[in-house]
Amino acid sequence: MTQTRDDNVTWLTQEAYDRLKGELDHLTGRGRVEIAEKIEAAREEGDLRENGGYHAAKEEQGKMEARILQLTEILRTARVGEAPRTEGVVGPGMTVTIRFDGDDEEVTFLLASREESGAPIDVYSPKSPLGAAINGKRVGDHVSYQLPNGRSLGVEIIEAVPYSGA
């Protein structure tokens, strides 16, 4: 699954779309029934102020509803297929190899949405600081991006090829 440079479209493989749709269907159907049953069973135990089971079930319900909203938005903007890709240009769906400044070792990863967690290589989001900095750049380009601690780190783009899935 990848995202285009247009943040309003999420590109999904058919497998990823089916997996996310199945998860959403479960959560909005049987998942909601199960959590309601847990809450009701905990309610019957008595005083809700000191009822750990009740509070845990309500927290689980909140997390489930947040995931439902997230999945709904992903699927609402989804397109099944492959994002447009150009070899040598970094973008979603590309296997990217970079070298950090001051380091001889190269790092290779898939630039894609986090929902593509089944990929056999590391997945970096195009929305991450590194992903955003290299998105749209070409092989041979050198870019800097800001680390969470406020410092900058430079990277050189060594290779950008379409992800083959293996």
N, C-alpha and C positions, 0 to 999 in steps of 0.2 A: 504494500500500500504506500502510495506516495502522495504528496501534495504539490500542486503546481505553484508557480510564482504568484498566481492569482489565489489569494488566501480564501476565496469563497468556494473553491472546488477541492474536494478530497478525492484523489484517484485511489481506487481499491481494486485489487485482484478479485475475481469472482469468488475465490475461496475466502478471502478476508471479508467481503461483503456478506456472504452467507453466514460466516461465523459470528459477525457482529449482529446481524439480523436475528439469528437464533438466540443470541444472548439477550437481546432486547425483548424478543417474544417471551422468553422464559421469565425475565424480570417483571414485565408488565402483566403477565398471566399468573403462573404458578408461584413465582417469587413473591408477588404481593400477597397472595393468599397465605403462603407460609409465614411471612412476617406478621401478618394480622393475627394468625393463630398463636404465634409466640407472644405477642403483646397481650392478647386476651388471656392466655394461660398465666402470664406473669401478673396480670391485673387481679386475677382470682386469688392470688397468694396473699393479698391484703394491702397494708399500708404502702402506698407508692413512693413515699419519701425515702424509705429505707429498703426499697426493693431493687436490688442490683440487677436481677434478671429483666425487669421491666425497663430500666434505664439502658441496659445493653441492647435490648431489642429495639428500643426507640432510636438509639444511635445507629444500629444496623439499618433500620428503615431509612434514616436520613442519607446514609451512604448509598443505599440502593437507589433512592430517588435521584441523587446527584448523578449516578452512573446512567440512569435512564435518560436524563436530560442530555448528558454528554453523547450517548449513543444516538439519540434522536437527532442531534445536530450533525453528527458525523454522517449519518445515513441520509439526512436531508440534503446535504451538499455533495453527496458521493456521485462519482461517475465510475462505472466499471470499465476497466481497460488499462492502458498504459499512458502515463503522462508523456507529452511530447519531450523527446530527448535528443541532444546533439552531442556526439562523441567529442570529447575535449573541452566541453563546457559543463561546469558543475551545476547540477540541478537535482530535484527530487527524482528518485529512481535510478540514480547513478551510484556506481561504486567509485569512491573517491580515495585517492592515496595522497597524503600530505606529509610534509616534514616540518617539524617545529623548529624555529630559530634556535641555534645552539645545540641541536640534537642531530646525530647522524641517522638515527632510526626512523623508518617510515611507518606511518599508521594508515591502515586501510579500513574503511567503513562504508556502510550503505547510508546515503542521505535519504531519509524517508520519515513518514509519520511514525510515532511511537506505537501506533496500533499494529504495525508490522513486526510485532515482537517475535514472530516465529522464524524470522530470517536467521540463517546459520552464521551470520557475521554481526558485528556490533552495528547498531542502528543509531544514527545521530539525527535529531530533528532539524528540519530546515529553519525552525523558529528558535533554536538554541543560539547562543552568541556565536559559536564557531560556524554553525550551519548558515546563519544569516550573513556572516561575513564572507563566506566563500560562494554562496549561491549566485549563479550568473557569471562567475569568474572563469577564466580559461587556464588550461595547463600552462605552467610557467609563470603565472601571476603570483605575486607576493602580496599578502594582505595581513593586516593586524586586526585583532578583536580584543574587546575588553573582558577580563576575567572577573569573577564575582568579587574579588578583593580590590578591584579598581585598577589593577595593573594591566598593561597591554602585553599581548603575546603575538608574535608574528609567525605566519606559516607560509610555506611555498606549496603550490598545488603541483603535484608530480604527475597524476593521472586522473582522468575522469572518463569512465566507460559505462555503458548501460549495464544495469544489474542483470545477471543471467539467472539468478535464482539458485545457484549452486555454491 
